[in-house]
Amino acid sequence: MENEGTLKKIVIALAVVAAILVGTLAYVWISKNKLVDDLNGEKAALTEEMVALQNDYSILSTDNDSLNVQLEREREKVEQLIERVKKTEATNRSKIRQYEKELGTLRSIMKHYIVQIDSLNTLNTALRADAAAARKEAEKNKKQYEELRSTTDEYAKQVEIGSVIKGRDISLVAINASGKETDRSSRADKLKACVSLIENSIAKRGYKEVFIRIKGPDGILLTDDQQRIFEFDGESLIYSASREVDYQGEDIEICIFFSGTQEYQKGVYTVDVYSKDAKLGSADLLLR
């Protein structure tokens, strides 16, 4: 009976030890599984942070080519780090901690690039504003220049027009052999055309040549043996006679004589008087 009691105690003791061992093993297994779950969660969270950083890098852009090259290099680093994390077991805590540090470094680098890009964008905005203001000022100056040039051209044109010498009191008379005026065609020896050049303070001083073109009753231009030509308004005109005068901006009367070899016919003679710049006027003569 005593042996049975001892054996019973041993069985009970072994049962207690077994129960304790099973409980301990169960606790260790549960703890291990919880640790693995926690490590997998950390790995998943780390991966999510890296993907978020990758997305942040993808939206960074600038007009600076050199900076874009650097950004692309950092994007590749993030992508490579994500691949390394995927291939690493969650239980490799040393590697996971290393990747967390690398993620922090890449995040800090990105913040640095954000500051750079913001500075460049601010500078570019300021430069664009300055360029726009400069273009506006240039357009304003160009408009003012064109207006000034137009005014200057108009003034120069008016001065040019105003500086042209004009004539008045134009007359045409016939002169006989005695040097006296006559209205008889049979007594006419030569024709005399006179004109007064008007005072003009802005006209160029100096010698001016005055030309006369005399047409007979038949409308034919009277010329002597020599055919003389002058340029007027883009045309070459034949003239009957001319005279040079020293014009000093004041009224001056000049007379030009035409002595032809032809006999003068009865009828109306017309004289047109020119300078090189303008037609000064016309006059008629009736010979009987």
Backbone bond lengths (Angstrom), bond angles and torsions (degrees), N, CA, C in turn:
res aa  C-N    CA-C-N  psi(-1)  N-CA   C-N-CA  omega(-1)  CA-C   N-CA-C  phi
1 M - - - 1.478 - - 1.519 109.95 -
2 E 1.299 112.60 -36.51 1.476 117.74 -179.87 1.505 109.65 -65.75
3 N 1.321 118.21 -38.71 1.481 121.10 179.99 1.515 110.48 -66.95
4 E 1.282 117.00 -38.48 1.471 120.38 179.11 1.513 110.58 -64.24
5 G 1.298 116.77 -37.83 1.474 120.79 178.91 1.515 110.51 -65.83
6 T 1.328 115.21 -40.42 1.487 119.13 -179.95 1.507 110.39 -66.38
7 L 1.311 115.92 -43.02 1.465 120.48 -179.48 1.533 111.09 -63.09
8 K 1.288 114.44 -38.81 1.470 119.54 179.77 1.528 110.12 -63.41
9 K 1.322 115.51 -40.22 1.473 119.80 179.26 1.528 111.16 -64.47
10 I 1.356 113.67 -40.73 1.475 118.14 -179.65 1.528 109.92 -63.72
11 V 1.308 117.30 -43.12 1.480 122.06 -179.93 1.518 109.99 -60.90
12 I 1.320 114.18 -43.82 1.478 118.50 -179.52 1.524 109.92 -63.35
13 A 1.340 114.61 -42.61 1.468 119.07 -178.89 1.524 110.17 -62.89
14 L 1.346 115.78 -44.58 1.466 119.65 179.28 1.534 110.83 -62.72
15 A 1.305 117.44 -38.05 1.474 121.81 179.61 1.524 109.88 -63.59
16 V 1.343 114.52 -41.66 1.486 118.31 179.51 1.504 109.97 -64.42
17 V 1.389 115.71 -44.89 1.482 119.44 -179.93 1.517 110.12 -61.67
18 A 1.342 115.99 -42.32 1.475 119.38 -179.99 1.528 110.98 -62.90
19 A 1.327 114.71 -41.07 1.476 118.41 -179.79 1.529 110.15 -63.13
20 I 1.351 113.37 -42.85 1.482 117.20 179.53 1.520 110.23 -63.96
21 L 1.332 117.88 -41.29 1.462 121.85 -178.53 1.529 111.03 -64.88
22 V 1.338 113.79 -43.79 1.478 117.60 178.09 1.524 110.90 -62.00
23 G 1.340 115.83 -42.58 1.478 119.20 179.08 1.519 111.48 -61.69
24 T 1.353 113.37 -41.88 1.476 117.53 -179.30 1.521 110.86 -64.24
25 L 1.358 115.46 -46.29 1.462 119.04 179.62 1.541 111.45 -61.56
26 A 1.315 115.34 -39.64 1.466 119.62 179.14 1.534 110.36 -63.26
27 Y 1.320 115.86 -41.59 1.469 120.36 179.76 1.526 110.51 -64.29
28 V 1.365 115.59 -44.66 1.473 120.01 179.98 1.519 110.26 -61.94
29 W 1.337 116.47 -42.38 1.481 120.30 -178.09 1.528 110.83 -65.05
30 I 1.350 113.74 -44.23 1.480 118.03 179.52 1.524 110.72 -64.02
31 S 1.319 116.75 -42.17 1.462 121.50 -179.64 1.529 110.69 -63.10
32 K 1.358 114.07 -42.09 1.458 118.39 -179.57 1.529 111.11 -63.20
33 N 1.339 114.78 -45.62 1.471 118.83 179.34 1.536 111.27 -61.46
34 K 1.336 115.04 -39.14 1.482 118.58 179.12 1.520 110.43 -65.14
35 L 1.342 117.45 -39.60 1.452 122.14 179.22 1.533 110.77 -63.78
36 V 1.359 113.99 -43.34 1.474 118.22 178.58 1.531 110.32 -62.47
37 D 1.327 115.35 -43.23 1.475 118.82 178.17 1.529 111.06 -60.02
38 D 1.341 115.08 -43.47 1.471 119.52 179.47 1.532 111.00 -61.89
39 L 1.354 115.30 -42.71 1.470 119.14 -179.07 1.532 111.17 -67.32
40 N 1.319 115.31 -38.84 1.475 118.38 175.79 1.523 111.09 -63.56
41 G 1.336 114.83 -38.39 1.473 118.52 177.27 1.515 111.23 -63.64
42 E 1.337 116.73 -42.44 1.467 120.50 178.00 1.527 110.83 -61.54
43 K 1.354 115.15 -42.70 1.466 118.95 179.59 1.523 110.80 -63.17
44 A 1.331 116.34 -42.65 1.469 120.49 179.79 1.536 110.78 -63.53
45 A 1.337 115.51 -42.65 1.470 119.71 179.23 1.518 110.78 -63.84
46 L 1.355 115.66 -40.66 1.457 120.71 179.09 1.531 110.28 -63.29
47 T 1.330 115.20 -41.90 1.471 119.28 178.55 1.527 111.18 -63.09
48 E 1.330 116.38 -42.39 1.471 120.29 178.73 1.530 111.22 -60.92
49 E 1.327 116.78 -42.10 1.467 120.93 178.62 1.526 110.52 -62.48
50 M 1.342 116.01 -39.77 1.460 119.75 179.98 1.527 111.45 -67.26
51 V 1.336 116.24 -41.22 1.464 120.41 177.47 1.535 110.32 -63.21
52 A 1.334 116.49 -40.10 1.470 120.79 177.74 1.527 110.60 -62.62
53 L 1.350 115.17 -41.27 1.461 119.57 178.13 1.526 110.50 -65.08
54 Q 1.328 115.62 -40.03 1.463 120.11 177.48 1.531 110.85 -59.67
55 N 1.339 116.28 -42.86 1.475 120.61 177.78 1.523 111.32 -64.29
56 D 1.347 115.82 -39.43 1.464 119.38 178.32 1.532 110.93 -62.41
57 Y 1.333 116.47 -41.71 1.466 120.41 178.48 1.539 111.40 -64.20
58 S 1.349 115.38 -35.66 1.464 119.75 -175.21 1.526 112.73 -65.95
59 I 1.351 116.80 -25.50 1.471 119.11 -177.62 1.527 112.09 -94.01
60 L 1.332 115.84 -4.06 1.466 118.40 177.46 1.523 109.35 -78.43
61 S 1.328 118.02 129.86 1.466 121.76 178.62 1.516 109.52 -150.94
62 T 1.316 115.09 155.04 1.460 121.41 -179.88 1.519 108.75 -154.90
63 D 1.317 116.69 163.10 1.466 121.51 177.06 1.521 111.83 -83.11
64 N 1.336 115.63 -5.41 1.458 120.22 -178.90 1.533 109.57 -84.28
65 D 1.325 117.45 113.01 1.469 121.89 -176.16 1.520 111.88 -62.87
66 S 1.312 117.17 -41.23 1.461 120.76 -178.83 1.529 110.81 -62.88
67 L 1.331 116.21 -42.52 1.466 120.35 179.46 1.520 110.94 -68.42
68 N 1.323 117.58 -34.70 1.466 120.90 177.41 1.532 111.26 -63.24
69 V 1.334 116.61 -37.03 1.470 120.44 176.96 1.527 110.35 -63.13
70 Q 1.327 116.68 -43.18 1.471 120.49 178.63 1.523 111.36 -64.58
71 L 1.322 117.28 -40.40 1.464 120.77 178.78 1.526 110.91 -63.12
72 E 1.322 116.56 -40.81 1.457 120.11 179.11 1.520 111.16 -63.95
73 R 1.325 116.58 -36.11 1.465 121.10 178.05 1.533 110.31 -64.69
74 E 1.328 117.28 -41.13 1.465 120.93 179.52 1.529 111.20 -69.44
75 R 1.331 116.88 -35.66 1.466 120.16 177.05 1.537 110.19 -61.30
76 E 1.325 115.39 -41.24 1.465 119.58 178.52 1.527 111.00 -64.52
77 K 1.324 117.42 -36.91 1.472 120.69 177.79 1.526 110.95 -62.76
78 V 1.328 116.57 -42.83 1.468 120.34 179.35 1.526 110.04 -63.87
79 E 1.343 116.04 -44.03 1.463 120.04 -179.99 1.531 111.12 -61.89
80 Q 1.316 116.73 -42.73 1.471 120.42 178.23 1.527 111.43 -64.26
81 L 1.334 116.65 -39.21 1.461 120.72 179.73 1.522 110.55 -64.59
82 I 1.332 117.48 -39.45 1.467 121.14 177.98 1.521 110.15 -61.42
83 E 1.333 116.83 -43.10 1.462 120.45 179.33 1.531 111.32 -64.29
84 R 1.318 116.42 -38.98 1.472 119.80 178.73 1.531 111.11 -65.24
85 V 1.319 117.54 -40.10 1.464 121.49 178.89 1.528 110.39 -63.64
86 K 1.340 115.84 -42.28 1.466 119.85 -179.40 1.528 111.23 -60.49
87 K 1.326 116.37 -35.39 1.468 120.72 -176.86 1.534 113.01 -84.05
88 T 1.318 117.67 -7.80 1.465 121.48 -176.70 1.531 110.30 -96.60
89 E 1.338 115.24 136.38 1.459 119.51 176.89 1.525 109.89 -67.16
90 A 1.328 114.22 144.09 1.468 119.04 -179.64 1.519 111.62 -63.66
91 T 1.348 116.56 -26.40 1.464 120.54 -177.92 1.528 112.73 -76.56
92 N 1.322 116.35 -11.02 1.473 119.88 178.49 1.524 107.76 -82.57
93 R 1.324 115.21 79.06 1.459 120.74 -171.13 1.528 112.35 -64.49
94 S 1.325 117.81 -33.93 1.470 120.07 -178.73 1.533 110.71 -63.73
95 K 1.347 115.15 -40.82 1.456 118.96 178.41 1.526 111.19 -67.75
96 I 1.323 115.32 -42.74 1.465 119.76 179.83 1.532 110.19 -59.79
97 R 1.345 116.75 -42.65 1.465 120.40 178.86 1.529 110.47 -65.10
98 Q 1.341 115.83 -36.93 1.470 120.03 178.52 1.529 110.14 -63.58
99 Y 1.350 116.09 -42.57 1.464 120.35 -179.78 1.529 111.38 -67.04
100 E 1.332 116.35 -33.97 1.470 119.76 177.33 1.523 110.38 -62.97
101 K 1.359 115.48 -40.72 1.470 119.37 177.88 1.541 110.87 -65.02
102 E 1.337 116.54 -42.39 1.469 120.20 178.99 1.523 110.91 -63.16
103 L 1.350 115.43 -38.33 1.469 119.48 176.99 1.527 110.60 -61.28
104 G 1.341 116.01 -43.39 1.464 119.67 178.65 1.525 111.70 -60.95
105 T 1.346 115.36 -40.33 1.471 119.78 178.53 1.522 110.90 -63.34
106 L 1.343 116.38 -46.52 1.473 120.37 179.99 1.527 111.66 -63.37
107 R 1.352 115.86 -35.31 1.470 119.98 178.38 1.540 110.34 -66.63
108 S 1.327 116.50 -40.56 1.474 120.85 178.66 1.529 110.97 -65.09
109 I 1.349 114.96 -40.71 1.468 119.39 178.29 1.521 110.52 -62.43
110 M 1.352 115.79 -40.60 1.456 119.22 179.49 1.530 111.42 -62.67
111 K 1.339 116.65 -41.09 1.469 119.84 178.04 1.526 110.83 -60.14
112 H 1.340 115.38 -37.42 1.467 120.00 177.95 1.528 110.56 -63.51
113 Y 1.352 116.48 -42.16 1.466 119.93 179.16 1.527 111.47 -67.14
114 I 1.332 115.63 -36.01 1.469 119.11 178.27 1.530 110.28 -60.42
115 V 1.330 115.92 -42.48 1.471 120.32 178.39 1.528 110.01 -62.72
116 Q 1.352 116.23 -43.82 1.453 120.59 179.92 1.527 111.47 -61.41
117 I 1.345 115.32 -46.48 1.460 120.16 -178.65 1.523 111.22 -64.02
118 D 1.336 116.43 -42.14 1.467 120.01 177.99 1.525 110.53 -60.69
119 S 1.329 115.99 -41.67 1.468 119.99 179.37 1.526 110.88 -64.11
120 L 1.360 114.95 -43.63 1.466 119.11 179.04 1.527 111.60 -64.60
121 N 1.335 115.67 -42.14 1.468 118.75 179.06 1.523 111.40 -63.22
122 T 1.350 115.41 -40.73 1.467 119.14 177.42 1.517 110.68 -62.64
123 L 1.353 115.23 -43.39 1.466 119.91 179.27 1.522 110.67 -64.47
124 N 1.340 116.66 -44.21 1.464 120.08 179.89 1.521 111.39 -63.14
125 T 1.340 115.47 -39.05 1.470 118.65 177.39 1.521 110.72 -62.17
126 A 1.336 115.37 -43.02 1.466 119.90 178.95 1.530 110.78 -64.78
127 L 1.346 115.28 -41.56 1.468 119.26 179.42 1.522 111.72 -65.14
128 R 1.346 115.52 -41.23 1.465 118.68 177.62 1.524 111.02 -63.71
129 A 1.326 115.94 -39.28 1.466 119.77 178.06 1.526 110.17 -64.17
130 D 1.355 115.71 -42.75 1.467 119.62 178.11 1.517 110.78 -63.68
131 A 1.350 115.95 -41.31 1.465 119.88 -179.72 1.529 110.64 -64.72
132 A 1.336 116.02 -41.09 1.466 120.04 178.49 1.525 110.50 -63.60
133 A 1.341 115.66 -42.12 1.471 119.74 178.43 1.521 110.61 -64.76
134 A 1.354 115.63 -38.93 1.469 119.78 179.44 1.524 110.65 -65.91
135 R 1.343 116.30 -42.10 1.473 119.36 177.92 1.519 111.30 -63.31
136 K 1.337 115.10 -40.98 1.463 119.44 179.02 1.519 110.67 -63.44
137 E 1.342 115.75 -42.55 1.469 120.01 179.08 1.520 110.43 -66.07
138 A 1.359 116.17 -39.44 1.469 120.24 179.06 1.523 110.89 -64.06
139 E 1.348 115.75 -41.77 1.465 119.63 178.04 1.526 110.96 -63.90
140 K 1.340 114.85 -39.35 1.465 119.50 178.26 1.531 110.35 -64.05
141 N 1.350 115.96 -45.19 1.460 120.04 179.38 1.520 111.43 -64.62
142 K 1.360 115.27 -38.21 1.461 119.32 179.16 1.524 110.41 -64.13
143 K 1.335 115.34 -42.30 1.458 119.55 179.37 1.522 110.58 -63.70
144 Q 1.342 116.14 -43.71 1.458 119.81 178.39 1.519 111.16 -63.06
145 Y 1.367 115.28 -39.60 1.464 119.55 179.33 1.528 110.33 -64.10
146 E 1.352 115.46 -43.94 1.461 118.90 -179.57 1.520 111.16 -64.65
147 E 1.350 115.85 -39.51 1.460 119.02 177.47 1.517 110.96 -64.74
148 L 1.351 115.65 -42.22 1.464 119.96 178.71 1.517 110.63 -64.86
149 R 1.352 115.50 -43.00 1.461 118.64 -179.98 1.522 110.73 -63.97
150 S 1.355 115.55 -40.21 1.457 119.57 178.32 1.522 110.50 -62.12
151 T 1.360 114.87 -43.65 1.466 119.08 178.21 1.516 111.05 -64.11
152 T 1.343 115.45 -42.71 1.461 120.20 179.68 1.523 111.12 -63.89
153 D 1.354 115.33 -43.68 1.464 119.32 178.93 1.519 111.09 -62.87
154 E 1.345 114.54 -41.12 1.459 118.37 179.12 1.527 110.70 -65.32
155 Y 1.339 115.23 -41.33 1.467 119.04 178.30 1.527 110.06 -63.80
156 A 1.343 115.18 -44.13 1.469 118.69 179.98 1.525 110.27 -62.48
157 K 1.343 115.37 -38.09 1.457 119.31 178.56 1.521 110.64 -64.45
158 Q 1.342 115.14 -44.03 1.456 119.43 178.81 1.526 111.46 -63.72
159 V 1.345 115.27 -39.83 1.467 119.35 177.62 1.519 110.28 -64.04
160 E 1.349 115.13 -41.69 1.465 119.14 179.61 1.516 110.88 -62.69
161 I 1.362 114.15 -43.91 1.463 117.91 178.15 1.525 110.44 -64.79
162 G 1.337 115.25 -43.62 1.464 119.27 -177.99 1.517 113.37 -68.83
163 S 1.335 116.90 -22.76 1.467 119.51 -177.68 1.521 113.01 -84.77
164 V 1.356 116.13 -5.98 1.463 119.16 178.83 1.526 109.57 -71.09
165 I 1.317 116.26 131.09 1.473 121.34 179.92 1.525 109.28 -74.67
166 K 1.306 115.79 133.32 1.464 121.39 179.28 1.527 109.93 -111.91
167 G 1.343 115.11 162.86 1.472 120.26 -178.36 1.515 112.15 -125.11
168 R 1.316 114.85 161.01 1.467 121.23 176.42 1.530 108.65 -152.63
169 D 1.353 114.87 173.67 1.479 121.97 177.58 1.521 111.02 52.63
170 I 1.327 115.81 48.01 1.465 119.88 179.28 1.532 108.79 -81.12
171 S 1.322 114.64 136.19 1.470 119.40 -179.15 1.521 109.92 -142.30
172 L 1.333 114.76 156.48 1.461 121.55 175.90 1.528 108.00 -136.37
173 V 1.318 116.53 121.58 1.470 121.11 -179.76 1.517 108.91 -131.97
174 A 1.340 114.81 158.92 1.467 121.31 175.60 1.524 108.41 -99.45
175 I 1.320 116.71 143.49 1.472 123.26 -179.73 1.526 108.00 -119.69
176 N 1.363 115.28 134.08 1.477 118.73 178.10 1.523 110.35 -87.49
177 A 1.309 116.43 -176.53 1.464 121.64 -176.36 1.514 112.25 -65.35
178 S 1.342 117.32 -21.93 1.467 121.22 179.91 1.519 112.03 -87.97
179 G 1.337 116.63 -1.69 1.455 119.74 178.96 1.502 113.72 87.25
180 K 1.320 116.69 13.91 1.457 120.23 -179.96 1.522 110.38 -106.47
181 E 1.351 115.24 154.05 1.454 119.90 178.83 1.523 110.37 -70.51
182 T 1.367 115.72 145.38 1.461 120.85 178.40 1.515 109.13 -147.67
183 D 1.305 117.99 153.64 1.457 121.44 174.41 1.520 110.81 -112.90
184 R 1.338 115.68 13.65 1.458 122.05 178.95 1.530 109.28 -95.80
185 S 1.305 115.51 125.20 1.465 118.77 -178.83 1.514 111.40 -66.31
186 S 1.337 115.88 -32.39 1.463 119.74 -177.89 1.524 111.81 -71.65
187 R 1.320 117.35 -22.07 1.459 120.27 -178.80 1.535 112.52 -100.69
188 A 1.305 117.64 -9.31 1.468 120.75 -176.73 1.524 110.54 -67.76
189 D 1.343 114.91 128.73 1.468 120.64 179.21 1.540 110.66 -108.37
190 K 1.314 115.86 -31.95 1.471 121.42 179.46 1.526 108.56 -155.02
191 L 1.319 115.85 168.74 1.459 121.08 176.85 1.525 108.96 -116.57
192 K 1.348 115.26 144.08 1.464 120.67 179.81 1.530 109.67 -124.88
193 A 1.347 114.44 121.94 1.470 120.24 176.85 1.517 108.41 -110.08
194 C 1.338 116.45 129.67 1.469 121.20 -179.46 1.534 109.91 -121.67
195 V 1.337 115.45 149.52 1.455 121.54 178.26 1.518 108.13 -151.14
196 S 1.317 115.94 146.32 1.467 121.45 174.00 1.523 108.70 -104.17
197 L 1.329 115.69 121.02 1.471 119.78 174.24 1.515 108.06 -80.27
198 I 1.355 116.83 128.27 1.466 122.28 -172.62 1.525 110.63 -80.00
199 E 1.335 114.80 148.14 1.464 121.23 176.18 1.536 110.31 -58.63
200 N 1.321 115.12 135.24 1.471 120.75 179.13 1.523 107.69 -150.58
201 S 1.362 115.81 109.42 1.466 120.28 -173.59 1.527 113.16 -72.32
202 I 1.359 117.99 -21.16 1.469 119.01 -177.26 1.529 112.31 -103.54
203 A 1.324 116.82 -0.80 1.465 119.59 178.06 1.527 110.13 -72.77
204 K 1.311 115.32 149.91 1.454 120.08 179.46 1.520 110.49 -69.49
205 R 1.326 115.02 131.53 1.461 120.10 178.75 1.520 110.91 -78.49
206 G 1.329 114.14 159.49 1.459 118.73 174.41 1.518 111.30 128.56
207 Y 1.313 115.05 -170.94 1.458 120.47 -177.86 1.521 111.10 -75.19
208 K 1.332 114.74 130.58 1.462 121.97 178.97 1.530 108.04 -123.58
209 E 1.317 115.90 139.80 1.457 120.15 177.87 1.516 109.15 -102.08
210 V 1.347 115.35 132.18 1.455 122.05 179.65 1.527 107.77 -113.26
211 F 1.326 116.24 134.83 1.465 122.54 -175.90 1.524 110.17 -116.00
212 I 1.350 116.43 145.84 1.467 119.86 173.67 1.526 108.97 -124.62
213 R 1.338 113.63 141.45 1.470 121.44 175.26 1.533 106.58 -122.05
214 I 1.352 115.90 112.12 1.463 121.17 -177.16 1.522 109.03 -107.71
215 K 1.337 115.13 129.06 1.467 120.82 177.41 1.528 109.32 -114.76
216 G 1.353 114.30 139.16 1.459 120.15 179.85 1.509 111.80 -80.13
217 P 1.324 116.42 -179.14 1.470 121.25 179.12 1.527 112.86 -57.75
218 D 1.325 116.08 -26.35 1.467 119.84 179.86 1.529 112.22 -86.44
219 G 1.347 117.80 1.34 1.460 121.97 178.56 1.520 114.70 82.31
220 I 1.340 116.73 3.70 1.460 120.51 179.91 1.523 109.67 -87.42
221 L 1.332 115.38 137.47 1.465 121.24 -179.63 1.521 110.10 -69.24
222 L 1.328 116.81 132.05 1.453 121.99 178.64 1.517 110.00 -85.11
223 T 1.346 116.23 126.03 1.465 121.39 177.26 1.515 108.50 -137.98
224 D 1.333 115.53 163.05 1.462 118.88 174.79 1.526 108.57 -94.83
225 D 1.287 116.43 -159.27 1.467 120.15 -176.86 1.527 112.31 -65.42
226 Q 1.342 117.45 -26.13 1.461 121.39 -179.57 1.536 109.89 -98.96
227 Q 1.298 114.22 133.54 1.478 118.68 177.54 1.524 108.64 -93.32
228 R 1.328 116.09 115.01 1.469 121.98 -176.92 1.531 109.69 -106.07
229 I 1.336 115.59 140.96 1.473 120.89 -176.22 1.527 109.53 -130.55
230 F 1.336 116.51 140.75 1.474 121.60 170.58 1.524 108.90 -132.77
231 E 1.336 114.73 156.23 1.462 120.93 -179.10 1.523 109.94 -93.22
232 F 1.355 115.48 129.44 1.460 119.82 178.57 1.522 109.37 -144.88
233 D 1.333 115.13 122.49 1.460 122.07 175.72 1.531 111.43 53.08
234 G 1.332 115.91 41.27 1.458 120.99 177.12 1.512 114.65 81.37
235 E 1.319 118.46 5.21 1.467 121.60 179.83 1.521 110.69 -120.19
236 S 1.327 115.15 153.55 1.466 121.42 174.41 1.523 107.37 -97.76
237 L 1.337 116.42 117.30 1.465 121.63 -176.87 1.531 110.71 -114.61
238 I 1.308 115.10 137.90 1.470 120.37 174.24 1.524 108.04 -82.50
239 Y 1.308 117.64 137.82 1.464 120.18 179.54 1.531 110.51 -124.41
240 S 1.325 113.14 158.32 1.464 119.67 -177.31 1.513 112.05 -81.84
241 A 1.322 117.38 -43.35 1.465 122.21 179.50 1.521 108.64 -161.10
242 S 1.338 116.43 167.64 1.465 120.49 179.43 1.518 109.27 -151.60
243 R 1.344 113.82 167.73 1.469 119.37 176.97 1.525 108.17 -152.66
244 E 1.309 115.58 143.25 1.464 121.28 177.64 1.525 109.32 -99.56
245 V 1.347 116.33 138.64 1.451 121.19 -177.78 1.519 109.41 -135.26
246 D 1.320 117.43 145.64 1.464 122.63 177.76 1.529 108.41 -87.45
247 Y 1.324 115.90 101.83 1.461 121.59 -176.60 1.524 109.41 -95.15
248 Q 1.345 116.51 126.25 1.464 121.88 -178.22 1.527 112.72 -119.64
249 G 1.345 115.43 26.60 1.458 120.07 175.95 1.514 114.11 86.03
250 E 1.333 117.93 1.91 1.465 121.36 -179.65 1.526 109.76 -114.25
251 D 1.351 115.57 162.98 1.472 120.25 177.31 1.523 109.76 -57.36
252 I 1.328 114.14 134.84 1.461 118.36 176.62 1.530 108.47 -150.21
253 E 1.321 117.07 135.48 1.466 121.95 179.61 1.521 109.32 -102.04
254 I 1.302 115.17 134.72 1.466 119.53 175.45 1.516 109.16 -131.05
255 C 1.333 115.38 151.08 1.456 121.38 176.32 1.523 108.96 -126.66
256 I 1.306 114.96 141.44 1.463 121.58 -178.14 1.530 107.86 -123.81
257 F 1.311 115.75 131.64 1.461 121.10 -177.42 1.527 110.11 -102.96
258 F 1.325 113.90 142.34 1.464 119.44 173.51 1.519 108.05 -123.20
259 S 1.330 114.99 121.68 1.472 120.65 178.36 1.518 108.01 -117.40
260 G 1.308 116.46 105.75 1.460 120.31 -179.79 1.514 111.28 -99.98
261 T 1.297 116.33 169.34 1.466 121.34 178.75 1.516 111.48 -92.26
262 Q 1.322 116.40 -12.25 1.448 120.50 -177.22 1.523 110.81 -82.16
263 E 1.319 115.53 158.38 1.457 120.72 173.51 1.525 108.28 -81.96
264 Y 1.324 115.62 143.87 1.458 120.41 -179.05 1.514 110.18 -85.44
265 Q 1.307 116.18 131.93 1.454 123.05 -177.97 1.521 110.12 -95.93
266 K 1.284 115.33 162.70 1.456 120.20 175.14 1.531 108.94 -71.18
267 G 1.324 115.35 145.27 1.454 119.90 178.15 1.527 112.18 134.80
268 V 1.317 114.67 -168.94 1.472 120.94 -174.70 1.527 109.73 -97.92
269 Y 1.330 114.97 127.73 1.464 122.70 174.78 1.541 107.90 -105.97
270 T 1.304 114.74 141.23 1.470 119.92 -178.97 1.520 109.67 -123.26
271 V 1.334 115.17 135.75 1.463 119.89 175.53 1.535 109.07 -118.53
272 D 1.336 116.39 133.94 1.459 123.79 171.56 1.522 107.58 -111.64
273 V 1.351 115.42 129.38 1.463 120.53 -175.69 1.532 108.92 -110.26
274 Y 1.352 115.60 134.16 1.463 121.50 -176.02 1.526 111.19 -132.06
275 S 1.324 114.26 150.68 1.463 120.55 157.82 1.529 104.95 -108.43
276 K 1.320 118.87 -178.60 1.467 119.58 178.69 1.529 111.87 -71.83
277 D 1.361 115.98 -16.62 1.463 120.15 -175.80 1.516 113.97 -104.44
278 A 1.344 117.94 -21.34 1.460 118.78 -173.68 1.522 110.93 -159.28
279 K 1.335 113.72 157.76 1.449 119.75 170.04 1.525 107.00 -85.70
280 L 1.326 115.99 122.61 1.460 120.79 -173.13 1.527 112.88 -84.78
281 G 1.327 117.56 -21.89 1.455 119.59 178.32 1.515 111.70 146.91
282 S 1.341 115.27 -174.91 1.463 121.77 -176.92 1.526 110.06 -140.31
283 A 1.324 115.87 162.90 1.472 121.74 175.61 1.531 108.41 -154.85
284 D 1.345 115.86 157.58 1.472 121.36 -179.19 1.527 110.15 -119.81
285 L 1.329 114.19 156.38 1.485 121.69 176.45 1.521 107.57 -137.85
286 L 1.328 115.77 128.59 1.466 120.81 176.43 1.521 109.31 -102.90
287 L 1.331 116.21 118.29 1.462 121.26 175.56 1.523 108.33 -104.45
288 R 1.329 113.88 134.96 1.462 119.48 -178.51 1.513 110.54 -101.49
